[in-house]
């Protein structure tokens, strides 16, 4: 890296640090004299140049009407500058809670603009790094509120700070641009991008603790029994139930000594059958969505992290958040 590049980098870092110190992160921002800035636009610079030409011509030719026109236009420019600055000053910006999104999907920001006094016209809001492509305008009624929506696509999964926003206006003549820097404090949770199409869910596991298969005997007793199978030891035959069953023309029965079990759906990192961290997280995300769609009870197993069996919206959100924030 060359010396001029290093110098520019250090200067940029200092400027960024100065901006951040003047603009602490907050989800609500009141625009005041301290945080609203104003500079002439290109049209404003041309306007100033034109005033200079008119003034020089009026002096050279001693044109009284030229003086009148020059100072009339200059006064209009000064009034325009104050109106442009006052359009932002006193506004309150508030960001509504941001909903989580999947990687690759569009995140939507909703900002509420409130004016305690007069109406404000031509107020815009945009993402600072995206430039004018995200700029949206609105008018704020006197003593009322207006809403602006901004959209952007997050780069990757995880929890990210929201991008810096710029509030700006060029009302009424476009000669000056007033702006304010807004750094929201909220963070955006980005889930892994779900795999498409969804792979088949892993098979359920048999675990101890499930329901015991039972049959009612003629005496009203319940017992885990099954039909007699050739080769069953005699000690496993339920003689009491068998005698009653045979007397009524039934079949010989044996006690069911198998361990009671139940089927549980576990979404396991090891059963993904795909390589790469992001690929496995993408498949697990798709499985979580599919299991929730089927209203099935499921658990999630990651290296070093496990979510027990459960179901419902809260369980789904917990699983997706775990996948979003998981690190190897």
Secondary structure, DSSP 8 states (H G I E B T S, - for coil): --HHHHHHHHHHHHHHHHHHHHS---SEEE--TTT-EEEE-HHHHHHHHHHHHHHHHHHHHT-HHHHHHHHHHHHHHHHHHHHHHHHHTTEEEEE-----EETTSEEEEEEEEEESSS-EEEEEEEETTTGGGG-EEEEE-TT-EEEEEEEEE-SSSEEEE---EEEEE-TTTSSEEEEEEE----EEEEE----SS-------EEEES-----EE-TTS-EE-EEE--TT--GGGB-HHHHHHHHHTT---EEE--S--EEEEEEEEGGGS---SHHHHHHHHHHHHHHHHHTT--EEEEETTEEEEEE-SHHHHHHHHHHHHH---
